[in-house]
Amino acid sequence: MWYAQRMAFSAAERKALIALARAAFPAGRRAPAVDPSLADRVERFLEGAPADARWFLRAVLWTVEWAAVLRHGRRLTRLADEIAREYVEGWTHSGFLILRLCFRALISPLKIVHYGEPQVAKALGYDPPPETTCAHPSPVPVLKLAKAEGRVRCEVAVIGSGAGGATVAKELAERGRDVVLLEEGDYVPSRQFNRRPLDMAALLYRDLGMTMALGRGAGIPVPLGKAVGGTTTINSGTCFRVPAHVLDRWRSIGDLDLRPEDLAPDYERVERFIEVAEVPEEILGNSARVVRRGAEKLGLHGHPLKRNARHCKGSGVCCFGCPTEAKRSANVSWVPAAVKAGTRLFAGVKADRIEIGARHLVHAGALEIEADAVVISAGTLHSPSLLFHSGIRHPALGRNVSIHPACKASALFEEEIRGWEGVPQGFGIHDLHREGILFEGIFTPPEFGAFALPFVGSRLTEVMEQYAHMAAFGFLIEDRSVGVLRLGTGRPQLFYELGAPEMEKLRRGVEMLARIFFAAGAREVFAPVAGFESLKALGDVERLRTARLNPAMFELSAFHPLGSCRASRDPSRGVVDEQLEAHDAQRLFVVDGSVFPSSLAVNPQLTIMAFAQRAARHVDARLSGAPRC
């Protein structure tokens, strides 16, 4: 299509973009004015976005430019500064839902690019700690990549190098199997992790993190990794074992007959290898300490989380690639170990389809891989897509998708907090976990802090100039609502609707965060709920508690899509069986979060790795001639 070929802004678009940014991000006491180079930086940033997203943002930009004529008789680029600011702020709080959502989509990348400029962040007081070298005893070697062309023969082809695929590859290679590991994303050495979120988003995230779950109310971003190491490279490192009540549900619905003691040996093996440990107090960070103070005053119980980062230096950028290699993500743990054991790694190569037969043939551009067994570990959105393009038509394929909807709130304090110092997600509160709400820390550099604030104009500038006095915390919910993937036309598209139970959990979570912040001494809480953006007192929280809300009123994200290739003993319910082998094919396995029959209610990476340990043993047995169980 025409817009897929057009990368650069026109002169008129650049003028409109700068006018919008100047109205949305006015200079303040310390915050500098928008630099004209912003248009160039936004253009470069959006090069990694999907073509249809770029087209949509252009369309919204033109709408914002010319809609000013209806209200002020002139388009945005010809309005006086004060009138332009008033006009732009009107878009943020528009009573028309679709207009507010479209404007939110347009202004978000502008916020990220503007506040991501180092001199802007520095003017706000942001001074991240200097680089430090990880004290890990085994420095990770630079990986050597295989040449991605021609036909390659192996015993096992593993597609995807995240929590599932990298673990399987390492375990099978160490058992003496001939393994090929295929990764769509590039191999990015950790020496290139420069602590700048914009640069890292372009290198490590799929579509700049703009993967969306679409529904009637609004889209929910579902950021995914696309690099060697998969999403483990860009996650917070938090490690949980699956709760017992989740396993109980899987048994009750007849899918998987597992108990905590069945998984315990695999969890222990994984935890040793990736060095899972509780976050030390000295790097917990002041944002977490403020939240703990408020939680204790309310009688809640919190404690440091466990993470795969025993040698963490508190760099504060876990979600943008750990610059010290302290976080034992797959790119610096499972993958190097797999390569050391003989695995051939092909990076920057996408598997298009699999010819399923006595020996499977993976087609990946100029590369063909002939394998006795194939393990698909491309994630909940892309594993079912690959199966679909390979001829699998199971009725459960691409359905049953849970996403752990997540939300955050922030607050201003009189005291200086400097929330970017320490572990962003180092502390948790579990009192409401049985209700399906898990509170976990979150703090981000200024560009993503601004992105999360529901303001533009002078109000945004005022708040961002106090960034050092801000604390933030978040939560995820255990969702029973499920989404469905559209497969077969280009990239897979997830459709997902929040149900009434999920809405009440979100309301309860935001309400509790506000109460925690006020108990800790906050003077203002910023809630990601339309109409409740600024909470000044507990009376405002009470209004939120009783208000009628709908999904589009929340600023949400989601981080753990699961379930699209459900594992089940029942061939009519599950795409794969209990050993994660496809019901409809021999020696074709799926090993990632897509196999879980329901939401895990916790961060999934540890459980994916534990399942991968079990799957590796079964793949090995099947290659040795063992029958299907």
N, C-alpha and C positions, 0 to 999 in steps of 0.2 A: 504494500500500500504506500501511497505517497508520503505519509508522515513517517514511515519507517526509515526513509532515506534521508530525512531532513534533520540534521543535528544542531545547526547553529541558529541562534535567535536572529530574527531580522532586526533592522535598526529601530523600527517602531516597537517591536516586542521588548528590546533592551530598554528603551525609554520608559515604557510602561512598567517594566519590572523594577527599575530604579526608583520610579515615582512611588510605587507600592511599598518598596522596602523603606524608603525615607519616611513615609507616613507611618509604617508599622513599627520601625525601630528608630525613633528620633533620638538625637544626642541628648545626653543628660549631664549631670554634674561630673561624672567620670567617663561614662560610656561615649565613645566617639561617634560621629555621624557616619552614615553609610558611605562607603567608598564606591566610586563609579565602577571599580573593577569587580564589584559584586556580580554583575551580569556575566562576566567571563567565568568566575568561580562557580556560579550556579550552573552554567552551561557545561563545564567540565564535570561537575558532580553528577549531573543528570545523564551523562553519556552512558553510565552503567544501568540506567533505569530501563524497564521494558518500553518498547516503542509506543504501545498504546497509552502508557502512563504519561509519556512526554506529550503526546497529542492531547490528552485530557487536560494537562496542566496549561498548555498553550490556550486551549479553548476557554478555560476558566479565567486566565489572565486577560484575554480579550473581553470577556464578559464583565469583569471588574472594571476594566478601562472604560468601556462604553456605557455601562449602566449608570455611571455618574451623571450622564446627560439627563436621565429621567428625573433625577433629584435636584441637581445643581445647575443644569443647563450647559455643562461643559464636561468633557471626559476627564478622567483622573489626572492625566499628565498636564492639564491646563488649570487645575485647581490651586488656589492659594494653600500654603502649608497647613494652616489651622483647619481649614475646611476639608482638606485631604485626610487629615488625621481623624476628624470626626466621621467622615465617610467610611474610611477603612475600619474603624472600630464598630461601626454599624453592621458591617458584614460579620464580624466575630460573634455578635449577639443577635443576629437576625432571627426573627420569629418564624421564618420559613426554614424548615429543617434542611431541605435539600441545598439551599443557598449556604447555610452555615457549614454544612459538611463539605461542600465543594471548596469553599474558601479555606477551610481547615487544611484540605489536601494541598492547596496551592501555597499557603503561607508556611507550612511545616518545613519543606526543604530550604526556603529562604531563611528561616530562623536558624536551621542547622548550619548553613553556610556562613551566615553573618557572624554568629556567635562562635563559630569554629575558627575564625581568623585569629591567629595567635595574639596580635596586638589588641584585639577587642577583648579576648578572654583575660589577658594580662591587666587591662584597664579596669576590669571588674574585680581584680584581686586574686584571680586564679593563678596559682603558682605550684604546679604539680611537683612531687619530689623528683630529684635527679635520678637518672638511670643508675641502677645497681646491678651487679652481676649475681646471678643465682649461685647459691652455695651447694647446689645439687652435686652429689659425688660423681655422677656419670654424665659428663657433657654430651649432648646429643650431636652426632655427626651430621654433616650435610648429606642429605639423601641423594643417591644416584638414581636417575630415572632411566627406564628402558625406552628403546626407540619404538614409537607408536605407528608402525606400518607393517604391512605384510600379514602372514598368517602365523600365529603362535600356538603351540600345543602345550597343554598343561593338564594336571589332574583336576584342579579346582580354580575356577575363575570367580573372584569376589568383586562385586560391583558396588563401590562406595567405601570410603575409608574413615567413616565416623565411628561412633561407639560400637556399633555392631560389626561392620565389615572389617575394621582394623583388628579387632579382638579375634575374630574368626581366622583371619589371615595369619596372625602371629601364632595362634594355637596349632593350626594345621601345619604350618611350616616347621614348627618345632617338633611336630610328630613325624617329620620327614616327607610330608606331602609337597608336591610341586605346585606352587600357588602363584597365580597372577592376580594382582590387586589393581583395579581400575578406578580412577577418580576423575570425575568431570571437571572439578576445579583444578587450579594450578597448585604447584608446590611453592609455598612462600616461606623461606627460611625465617626463623624467629629474629634474626638480626635485622630484618626489614620491618619489624613491628615497632613503629616509631612513636607510639602513644597518641597519635593524632587520629581521632575517630573517623574523620572524613576519608583520610587516606586508607585506613583499615577497612572501612565499609566497602570501598571500591575493590579491595583486594580479597576480602574474606567472606563477604555476604553475597548471597544470591539476589540479584536484581536490587542491590543497595539496601536490602532489608525490606523491599516494597512488596513482597509476597502478601496477598490479602485473602482473608476469608470474607466472602461477600454475603450479605443478607438483606432483608427488606429495610432494616433500620439503617445500617451503615457497614462500612468495611472494617475489619479488625486486622491490623498488621500481624503477620506470623513470620518473624525474621528467621531465616535459615542460613546455615553456613554453606559455602561452596569453595572448598579448598581441601588440600590434604589435611585430614583430621576432622573434616565435616563440621558439624555444629559444636562439637566439643572444643574446637579452637576458639569459639566466640561465646561460650557460655560462662556462667559465673563460677563454675567448679563445684557447685553444691552437690552433695552426695547423700542420698537416702536409700534405705532398703524399702521395698514395697510394703505398705501397711498390711497387717493381717486381715483387716476387714475387706480389703480388695481381693485378696486370695480367696476369702470365704465366698465372696460374690461370684467369682469365676467358677468355683466348685458348684455353687447352688444353681447356676444357669447351665451347667453341664459342659463348659468349655475346657477348662484346664484343672486338673486335679493336683494342685500344688499346695504345700504347707510351708511355713517359714523354715522349718528344719530341712526341707528338701533343697531349698536354695542356699542355705547357710554356708556350705562348703565353697560354693562358687562365689558368693559374696566375699568371703574371707580371702579367697585367692585374688580376686580383683582388687580389694582394698589394700592388700599388701603391695601389689604391683604398682598401683597408681598412688600409693602413699596417702591414703585417706586419714585425716586427723582433724581434730577440733581447732577452730581458729583461735590462736593465742590472744590473750587480753591486750597485749601491747600493740597489736595491729587491727583491733576491732574497729576503731574509728569513733569520732565523737558523735556522728549521726546515730550510730547504733547505741551509744551510751545514753544519749538524750531519750531515745525511744525506750530503752530499758528503764530509765528513771520514771517515765510516765506510766509504763506498764505496771511497774511494781506498786505505784500509788493506787492503781485500779485493782490490785490483787491478781494481776496476770503474771504468768511465768514465762520468761524467755531465757534463752541460753545461746552461746555461740554455736554456729552450724558446723557440720563436718564438710570438709572440702578436700579435693585431690591436689593440695598445694601445701605440703608440709613445710617447704622452705620459702613460703610467700614473704615478699618484702613490702607488701601493701602499696603496690604501684597504682591501684585504683582504676585500672583499665582492663579488667578481666574479659569484658565482652568485646574487646577490640584487639585480641591477641596478646597473650602474656609476654611482655618484653624481656623477662628474666628467665623464662623457661621453668619457673617455679610451679606453675599449674601444669599438672601431668596430663594434659589433653592428648588425644590420640596422635597428633602430629609429632609429639616429642616422647611418646611412650610406646604404644602398641605398634605404630607404623615402623619406627626405626628397629624395634625388636623383630618385627616380621621380615624386614629387609635383611637384617643381620642373619636371620635363619634361612635365607635363600629366596624369599618372595621377590618377584619382579614387579616393580611399581610403575604403572603408566599413569601420569598425571596430565590434566588438560585434555582428556579424551572422554567423550560421552558415549555410553552404550545406547544404541538406537533400538535394537530388538534382538531377540534370541531365537534361533532356530532350534526347536526342542525335538530331540531324537535320542537314539541310542548314545550318541555323543552330541552334546549341545554345541552350538556355534553362536558365539556372541559377535554381533556386527557393531563396530564402533568406528565409524568413519573409514579411514584407510586401514584400520586394524581389524583383523578377524582373530578371535580366540576360540580354539577348539578345546573343549573341556569335558571331562567325565562327569563333573558336577558343577553347578553354578549356584552361588550364594548371592542373592540380591539384597543389598543393604543401602538403598538409595533414599530411605526415609519415607515417612507416611504419605507424602504427596507424590513422590516420584517412583517408588517401588511399584505401586499398582499401575502407574502409567506404563512402565516398562513391561509389566506382565500383560497388560492389555494389548500393547503393540506386538507382543510375542504370541498372541492368539489365545490367551487365557480369558475365559468369559464366565467366571464363577459369579453367581448372583450377589455374593457379599463383597466382591472386589470394588474398592473405592467407596464403600459405605462405612457406617459406624464410626465416623471420625470424631474424636474428642480433641479439644485444643487447650485445656487449662486457661480459660480467660483470666487475664491478670490486670491489676489496676494499682495505682500508686497515689499517694498524696504527699504534699510537702508543706513545710511550715517555716515561718520566720520567728527568730528568737532575738532577744536583746544580746545574748552572749554570742561570741564568735565560735563557729562550729567547724568550718573548713571540712565539710563533709567529703571532699575528694581525697582526703588523707586516710589511708587504711583500706580494709577490704570492703568493697561496695556491698556485697551480700554475705556478711559475716555473722549475722544475728537473726534469730527466728523466735516467733511466739506461736506456741502450739495449742493454746487453750481452746481455740475454736476449730481445731482440726477435725474433730468428730462431726462438726456441723458442715464440713467440706470447705473450710477456709484456712489456708496456711499463710501466715505472715512471714515475709522474708525481707531482709534489708535490700535497699537499692539506692545507689547514688551515682550520678553520672557527671561527666564534664559539662561545662556551661552550655554547649550547643544542644545537648540533649535535655538538659534541664530547662532551657528556654522552650524547646519543642513540646515539653510536657505541660508547660504553663498555659492556661486558657486565656491569655491576654495578648494584646498588641498595643502600640502607641505608647503614650507617656507612662501608663501603668506598668507595662512590661519593662520599660527602661528602669523605672523606680525599683521594681522587684529585683531585676537582674543586678543592679548596683549593690544589692545586699546579699549577693550569692554566698558570701562567706558566712552569713548568719542563717543559712537555710539548712534544714534537715529534711530527709525524705525517707519514706518506707513504703513497701508494697505488699501485695498478697496475690495468691492465685486461688482459684476455686476448683473444686472437683465437680466437673460438669457431667450431668446425665443426658443433656441434649447432645445430639450427634449430627454431624454434617455429612455431606456427600460430595464426592469428587466428580467433576465432568471430565471424562477421559476420551482420548481419541482425536481431539482437535487441538493441535499445537500443545502448549504446556498445560498441565492439569490445572483446573480451577476449582477451588474449594468453596462450597456454599454451606453456610452455617447460620442457624437462628438460635438466639438465646431464648430459653424457656423461662417461665415464671419462677421456678426454683432458683435458677442461676441469677435472675435479676435480684431476688431477695438476698442471696449471698453477697452479691456485689454491693448492694445498699448497706448490708450489715458490716461488710469489711471497711468501706469508706467511713461509715459512722464510727466504728471502733478506732480506726486510725486517728480520726479527728479528736476523739475523746482522749486518746493516749497523748497526742501532741499538746492539747490544752492542759492535761494533768502535768506534763513536763514543763509547762511555763510558756508555751507558744503565745505570741500576741496576734497571730493570724494564721489560718490554715487554708491552703489552696487545694480544693477538692476538684477532681476531674469529672464534674457533673454539671451539665448546663443548668444555669439558674442558681447554682450553689458554689460558684467558682471561688468566692471569698467568704470564709466563715470567721466571724470576729468573736463569737462567744458560744457557749453551750446552747443558748437558745436557737442559734442558727443550725446547730447539729440536730436539735429536736425537730426543726422544720424539715430537714432532710429525711429524718427517720419516718415521717408521716406523709411525705410527698408522693404524688403519683409520678412514677418514673417509667421511661421506656428505654430500650437498648441504645437508641441513637443519642441519648443524653449523656452517655458515658464515654470518656476517652479510654479506650481499652487497647491492650496488646494481648498476644497469646504466644506461648513459647514452646509448647510440647505437643505438637500434633501426634496423635496416636490412633491406631485401630483400623486402618483402611484395608489391612490384609489379615483380619482376625484369625487367631489360632483357636481351633476347637477340635474336640474329638469327633464332633458331628460333621460329616462332610458337607451337609447342606447349609451349615452355619459358618464354617470356617474355610478360608482360602488355603490355610496350611493346617497341618495336624499338630499334635502335641510336641513332636520333634522338629517342628517348623519346616517340614517338607510339604510341598504343594500337594493337595489332594488330587489334583488333575494332571500331575506330571511326576516322573521319576527323577530323583536326584536334582531337583530344583527346589531351592530353599529360600526363605525370606527371613532375614535376621536383622531386625531394627525395631523401632517403636511401633511400626504399623501392625505388629502381630498381637499386641495387647488387646484383650477383649473389651476393656473399658478404660476410663481415666484412671491413672495411678494415684492421683491426689498428692503426688510429690514429684520433685524433679526426677526424670527417668533415666539419666545416663548410667547410673550404677546398675540398675535392673536390666537395661539393654545389654550391658557388658556381661552380667551374670548369665542371662539367657544365651548370649553368644558363646560362652564357655560350654554350656550344655549342648548347643547346636554343633559346635566343632567336634565334640566326641561322637555325635551321631553321624555327621558327614564322614568322618574317618571310618566309622564302622560300616557305613553303606558302601564306601569305596573298597572296603575289604570283603564285600560280599554278603554282609548281614542283610536279612530281609527287613522290609518295613514293619514297624511295630503296629 
